[in-house]
Amino acid sequence: MNDAPIGVFDSGLGGLTVWSELRRKLPVESLVYYGDGKNCPYGDKSPEEVRKHVDFAVRRLLDRGVKLIVVACNAATAMAIDHLRETYPVPFVGLEPAVKPAALSSHSGVIGILATAATLKGRLFRETSQRYAGRVRILSRVGEGFVELVESNRENSDEAVETVRRQVEPMIEAGADRIVLGCTHYPFLVPAMRRVIGDRGAELVNPAAAVERHTEALLRELGLASGAGHAPRYEFMTSADEAYLCKLIAKSEEAATADFG
Ligand code: DGL
């Protein structure tokens, strides 16, 4: 038993889509969220640069006494997870696009993957997609402008629908019946995506529930779960300014009740 907090980390606000799932399903666990708002987005940065930012964030979370860190960022996982596991003495849970469940549940044999350029270029994604390439056709596209829409609270605008349409429409036209949200910011755009998809039956695949289950299993296995009566605390940290911290907290309240698909 261990009542220390779980660290949750992302380049910005996106990891809140994982944080909200952890909060819902692990109600006795304290959570410390770190959003690297000063350096967001990671998706177009070099692995060296991202590793530097991630190191800084992880050290701050370790200073807060976290017992496990969820890297709630596909891009950071792609570029830094091996380095993190080799360097720091806590368990890490990483995120990668949910190619497997999408490939196994697709009826049309075509799946779409939306992610940042860094994630799509990473070894993890290349290896997983090669594994399923014989089974389904995989269409991957960078969600150009998606992260910026979420970071500036414009995910519910008409502009968001048009930005999403540019990437999602070609996937639907090519017959995709599963669209994987391979960046933790993207679930905030689920309402815009649903407007684009309409009644054409494509399902959105959000990995947050699987990440929560994996975290829960790991806590149990390592004897790190909090005691049943533990009263959780939710804390937020950022590399950016006070205004960003306020935005992070407001967004967390929104995320706590949102339907991310
Ligand atoms: N939220 C991050 C992810 O899951 C990416 C956002 C960024 O480009 O920083 O990949």
Boltz pocket constraint, residues with backbone or C-beta under 6 A from the ligand:
constraints:
  - pocket:
      binder: B
      contacts: [[A, 10], [A, 11], [A, 12], [A, 14], [A, 15], [A, 39], [A, 40], [A, 41], [A, 42], [A, 43], [A, 44], [A, 72], [A, 73], [A, 74], [A, 75], [A, 76], [A, 116], [A, 119], [A, 147], [A, 182], [A, 183], [A, 184], [A, 185]]
      max_distance: 6.0
